[in-house]
Amino acid sequence: MPESTPSARPPRVWTVFLASFAALCGAFAIQAVVGAALAITMIASGADPQTLAEELIPKLMHPAVFLGMLLLSQSMFWLAGFIPAKMSPEPTSQRLGLVASRASWMQYVLFALGSVLPLMVSVGAATLVAKLIKPDESLLMLYQQMDNTWAIPFIVLIGVVPGFVEEMLFRGYVQPRLIARWGPAPGIVVTSILFAICHITPHAMALAFIMGLWLGLLAWKTGSIWPGAVCHAFVNSSWNVWQVGQYIWGFPKSLPTIVNVAGLCIMTLLFAWAAWSAIKIRPEEISPELA
């Protein structure tokens, strides 16, 4: 009687949870160090320690300081994905999803436009959370201090940097491993949960989780992080164009009802088209040998 062939060992998943935890801790550490350094500088300059907290937050929300913390925090996310991927027996580019997409350039455009509806649903979810949990209003100070000097660098960097780095970590490094272990639906959902947790506040978590499901679907179906990175950058930059525009370019805070209704209909159609186009893509079998 021939010997039975031992079943392949299921891919381990503890490494992707560790990478996500390391990214979160690294981002926290960066913000703590920057905050402490700024506080020490202010005290050395004669600031009153009793009112330090009130004076510190606006300084942390200055566009220059905010962008500096963003870049440093994103570097922690990049390292959390790149270092373990580099140790993988797979080529690093393949392990991180930095490969050619199965989507055409027209699908890239369609996916980006279709991402507006998930963004609006995400914003709606964050608004509902805000009714239960009072949001941190310090972010408003960022927009209030914005001017034309910082607006364009802010909009570009807030889109491009997280759009690439976060997709590399979550949809590149984390998600394929979880899909290989648990299947597409659980893998995408759990990745979206980890993605949401790394956005820290409950309101940002609600927004990130919903967007993460859409970005996860794109990465799985196209076999690459590039479509999701484009969509991630597009929604980040588009949302901040709208936010910044309200403070320095005279954009209205709300639109007429007819415009909102028409926009919702168009966004729904575009999303349905984009989702259908993505679902039609047949993903290749994912190798279980993910180190």
Protein Blocks (a to p, Z undefined) as FASTA:
>chain_A
ZZdddddddddfklmmmmmmmmmmmmmmmmmmmmmmmmmmmmmnopafklmmmmmmmmmm
pmklmmmmmmmmmmmmmmmmmmmmmmpmbdfklmnopacdfbdfklmmmmmmmmmmmmmm
mmmmmmmmmmmmccdfklmmmmmmpcfklmmmmmmmmmmmmmmmmmmmmmmmmmmmmmmm
nojklmmmmmmmmmmmmnopamlmmmmmmmmmmmmmmmmmnopaklmmmmmmmmmmmmmm
mmmmmmmnopafbdcfklmmmmmmmmmmmmmmmmmmmmmpccddddfkbZZ
